[in-house]
Amino acid sequence: MGQQPATDTDALPPLDPTPAERTEMIAVAAYYLAERRGFAPGGAEADWLHAEAQIERMLAGAHAAGVGAHALRALGLRNALRLWAG
């Protein structure tokens, strides 16, 4: 089965994570960054700060594009980060 195309209803409700959800998103993104650098020691703080910036850009980009919580969650955090990486 393929992914369903986005519909107008996917734009609602807006993605507005709680502080705990935002922290979890940052933690997951930091893990992906550490994974990408082979989990070499000494980069955890830089991974966290980079992940935090990525999540902020992703959330701002999703909000500006009218992407809702349902559509972004269906996409998955790793893929969403790739879309808004820059």
N, CA, C and O of each residue as an XYZ file, in Angstrom:
344
protein
N       0.832     -1.185      0.000
C       0.000      0.000      0.000
C       0.871      1.242      0.000
O       1.845      1.313      0.749
N       0.539      2.217     -0.824
C       1.281      3.455     -0.890
C       0.727      4.485      0.066
O      -0.322      4.288      0.679
N       1.454      5.599      0.187
C       0.975      6.681      1.027
C      -0.205      7.356      0.380
O      -0.252      7.526     -0.838
N      -1.149      7.736      1.196
C      -2.310      8.465      0.710
C      -1.906      9.898      0.392
O      -1.094     10.476      1.115
N      -2.449     10.485     -0.665
C      -2.125     11.873     -0.966
C      -2.680     12.794      0.114
O      -3.692     12.495      0.748
N      -2.007     13.902      0.306
C      -2.462     14.878      1.294
C      -3.780     15.485      0.854
O      -4.021     15.696     -0.335
N      -4.609     15.755      1.811
C      -5.884     16.414      1.545
C      -5.946     17.706      2.323
O      -5.098     17.970      3.176
N      -6.963     18.522      2.025
C      -7.138     19.776      2.736
C      -7.299     19.555      4.231
O      -6.886     20.399      5.026
N      -7.893     18.436      4.629
C      -8.091     18.181      6.047
C      -6.783     17.856      6.749
O      -6.719     17.954      7.974
N      -5.727     17.470      6.016
C      -4.439     17.203      6.633
C      -3.808     18.481      7.181
O      -2.921     18.412      8.031
N      -4.247     19.632      6.711
C      -3.688     20.891      7.171
C      -4.215     21.257      8.554
O      -3.719     22.210      9.155
N      -5.196     20.541      9.075
C      -5.757     20.820     10.387
C      -5.627     19.596     11.259
O      -5.767     18.499     10.719
N      -5.378     19.668     12.524
C      -5.015     20.859     13.283
C      -3.552     21.227     13.039
O      -2.775     20.412     12.544
N      -3.186     22.452     13.387
C      -1.789     22.855     13.193
C      -0.869     22.067     14.111
O      -1.286     21.584     15.164
N       0.366     21.943     13.708
C       1.348     21.262     14.526
C       1.819     22.230     15.599
O       2.511     23.205     15.306
N       1.448     21.961     16.821
C       1.824     22.797     17.958
C       2.209     21.872     19.104
O       1.410     21.638     20.012
N       3.436     21.342     19.065
C       3.818     20.355     20.063
C       3.918     20.957     21.464
O       4.238     22.134     21.632
N       3.640     20.131     22.452
C       3.848     20.529     23.836
C       5.354     20.607     24.085
O       6.137     20.112     23.274
N       5.768     21.222     25.197
C       7.208     21.235     25.496
C       7.799     19.827     25.560
O       8.918     19.607     25.097
N       7.062     18.877     26.128
C       7.566     17.496     26.196
C       7.687     16.882     24.806
O       8.664     16.188     24.526
N       6.710     17.126     23.927
C       6.771     16.602     22.558
C       7.930     17.229     21.794
O       8.627     16.543     21.046
N       8.138     18.526     21.980
C       9.241     19.225     21.305
C      10.586     18.645     21.766
O      11.478     18.411     20.951
N      10.720     18.416     23.078
C      11.957     17.836     23.607
C      12.188     16.443     23.038
O      13.315     16.086     22.693
N      11.117     15.654     22.941
C      11.247     14.317     22.364
C      11.662     14.391     20.893
O      12.489     13.597     20.444
N      11.099     15.331     20.146
C      11.468     15.498     18.740
C      12.950     15.854     18.617
O      13.653     15.338     17.749
N      13.413     16.742     19.499
C      14.821     17.140     19.473
C      15.709     15.947     19.812
O      16.741     15.736     19.175
N      15.310     15.169     20.814
C      16.095     13.999     21.210
C      16.200     12.995     20.070
O      17.272     12.440     19.830
N      15.102     12.758     19.367
C      15.117     11.818     18.245
C      16.008     12.363     17.122
O      16.803     11.624     16.540
N      15.871     13.642     16.829
C      16.702     14.245     15.778
C      18.176     14.195     16.166
O      19.026     13.947     15.311
N      18.498     14.428     17.448
C      19.888     14.356     17.908
C      20.428     12.940     17.761
O      21.595     12.749     17.420
N      19.588     11.956     18.017
C      19.996     10.565     17.822
C      20.347     10.318     16.353
O      21.369      9.702     16.054
N      19.504     10.796     15.443
C      19.775     10.609     14.015
C      21.100     11.266     13.622
O      21.861     10.717     12.825
N      21.368     12.444     14.189
C      22.628     13.121     13.893
C      23.819     12.321     14.429
O      24.832     12.177     13.743
N      23.696     11.802     15.653
C      24.772     10.989     16.227
C      24.980      9.724     15.406
O      26.113      9.300     15.175
N      23.879      9.128     14.969
C      23.963      7.929     14.129
C      24.718      8.230     12.838
O      25.548      7.439     12.388
N      24.418      9.381     12.254
C      25.050      9.765     10.989
C      26.558      9.950     11.139
O      27.307      9.718     10.189
N      27.014     10.369     12.335
C      28.458     10.557     12.541
C      29.085      9.350     13.218
O      30.200      9.435     13.733
N      28.364      8.209     13.221
C      28.905      6.964     13.743
C      29.001      6.906     15.262
O      29.783      6.121     15.798
N      28.222      7.720     15.964
C      28.209      7.756     17.431
C      29.585      8.011     18.032
O      29.885      7.548     19.132
N      30.416      8.747     17.306
C      31.736      9.093     17.825
C      31.577      9.918     19.099
O      30.687     10.765     19.176
N      32.427      9.681     20.100
C      32.297     10.422     21.355
C      32.619     11.901     21.180
O      33.353     12.300     20.275
N      32.041     12.704     22.080
C      32.364     14.120     22.122
C      31.474     15.030     21.299
O      31.745     16.228     21.214
N      30.420     14.502     20.691
C      29.594     15.364     19.858
C      28.161     15.501     20.313
O      27.334     16.049     19.584
N      27.843     15.013     21.507
C      26.449     14.996     21.965
C      25.856     16.401     22.077
O      24.723     16.631     21.653
N      26.612     17.335     22.642
C      26.085     18.692     22.806
C      25.858     19.356     21.446
O      24.832     20.001     21.231
N      26.801     19.199     20.547
C      26.644     19.766     19.204
C      25.476     19.117     18.477
O      24.732     19.796     17.769
N      25.307     17.791     18.647
C      24.162     17.105     18.040
C      22.857     17.695     18.556
O      21.939     17.960     17.779
N      22.775     17.902     19.875
C      21.548     18.430     20.485
C      21.243     19.831     19.945
O      20.110     20.117     19.560
N      22.252     20.697     19.919
C      22.030     22.062     19.447
C      21.636     22.095     17.973
O      20.763     22.865     17.572
N      22.282     21.257     17.174
C      21.950     21.179     15.744
C      20.528     20.644     15.580
O      19.760     21.154     14.764
N      20.181     19.617     16.354
C      18.837     19.036     16.287
C      17.787     20.057     16.692
O      16.731     20.148     16.066
N      18.071     20.818     17.730
C      17.132     21.844     18.190
C      16.861     22.861     17.081
O      15.716     23.249     16.848
N      17.924     23.284     16.405
C      17.766     24.231     15.295
C      16.989     23.598     14.143
O      16.142     24.250     13.533
N      17.276     22.323     13.843
C      16.547     21.626     12.777
C      15.050     21.540     13.088
O      14.217     21.789     12.217
N      14.717     21.191     14.316
C      13.317     21.058     14.703
C      12.619     22.406     14.606
O      11.492     22.482     14.116
N      13.265     23.461     15.063
C      12.656     24.797     14.978
C      12.398     25.184     13.520
O      11.335     25.711     13.192
N      13.387     24.917     12.640
C      13.192     25.220     11.211
C      12.069     24.374     10.626
O      11.243     24.866      9.858
N      12.046     23.090     11.001
C      11.020     22.196     10.481
C       9.632     22.659     10.912
O       8.717     22.722     10.091
N       9.470     22.983     12.190
C       8.163     23.415     12.681
C       7.736     24.737     12.037
O       6.574     24.911     11.672
N       8.676     25.655     11.902
C       8.361     26.936     11.252
C       7.992     26.723      9.789
O       7.046     27.331      9.289
N       8.740     25.858      9.102
C       8.445     25.576      7.697
C       7.111     24.891      7.522
O       6.363     25.208      6.597
N       6.803     23.948      8.409
C       5.520     23.252      8.339
C       4.380     24.221      8.590
O       3.359     24.184      7.904
N       4.558     25.091      9.578
C       3.518     26.083      9.878
C       3.311     27.025      8.689
O       2.176     27.302      8.302
N       4.407     27.514      8.117
C       4.313     28.438      6.983
C       3.665     27.781      5.770
O       2.961     28.441      5.006
N       3.902     26.485      5.591
C       3.346     25.758      4.451
C       1.927     25.258      4.714
O       1.285     24.705      3.821
N       1.441     25.453      5.939
C       0.106     24.989      6.272
C       0.014     23.491      6.490
O      -1.065     22.908      6.387
N       1.149     22.866      6.792
C       1.165     21.425      7.031
C       0.697     21.182      8.453
O       1.210     21.775      9.402
N      -0.272     20.313      8.585
C      -0.834     20.032      9.889
C      -0.156     18.884     10.586
O       0.701     18.205     10.021
N      -0.556     18.676     11.832
C       0.033     17.644     12.679
C      -0.123     16.263     12.062
O       0.819     15.470     12.070
N      -1.303     15.968     11.527
C      -1.555     14.641     10.963
C      -0.614     14.350      9.790
O      -0.009     13.280      9.724
N      -0.498     15.295      8.881
C       0.342     15.096      7.702
C       1.811     14.964      8.084
O       2.520     14.125      7.529
N       2.273     15.783      9.023
C       3.679     15.737      9.411
C       3.990     14.448     10.162
O       5.045     13.850      9.948
N       3.100     14.017     11.026
C       3.324     12.760     11.747
C       3.297     11.570     10.788
O       4.055     10.616     10.960
N       2.436     11.626      9.790
C       2.374     10.547      8.804
C       3.680     10.472      8.007
O       4.111      9.388      7.614
N       4.294     11.610      7.774
C       5.555     11.675      7.041
C       6.692     11.061      7.852
O       7.576     10.410      7.296
N       6.668     11.265      9.151
C       7.733     10.753     10.020
C       8.798     11.800     10.239
O       9.106     12.580      9.339
N       9.362     11.821     11.434
C      10.316     12.865     11.798
C      11.567     12.853     10.933
O      12.034     13.914     10.518
N      12.118     11.683     10.652
C      13.350     11.642      9.842
C      13.106     12.239      8.458
O      13.915     13.033      7.977
N      12.004     11.866      7.819
C      11.693     12.404      6.491
C      11.333     13.878      6.561
O      11.704     14.649      5.676
N      10.621     14.275      7.591
C      10.276     15.683      7.744
C      11.539     16.538      7.910
O      11.637     17.623      7.337
N      12.488     16.053      8.684
C      13.733     16.790      8.852
C      14.476     16.931      7.534
O      15.088     17.968      7.278
N      14.432     15.910      6.701
C      15.083     16.007      5.385
C      14.421     17.085      4.535
O      15.102     17.802      3.803
N      13.095     17.203      4.629
C      12.386     18.204      3.845
C      12.766     19.623      4.254
O      12.948     20.494      3.404
N      12.886     19.851      5.562
C      13.152     21.199      6.057
C      14.601     21.418      6.427
O      14.919     22.404      7.092
N      15.483     20.540      6.021
C      16.912     20.747      6.297
C      17.413     21.872      5.398
O      17.045     21.955      4.226
N      18.203     22.680      5.925
C      18.722     23.754      5.089
C      19.755     24.589      5.762
O      20.273     25.531      5.162
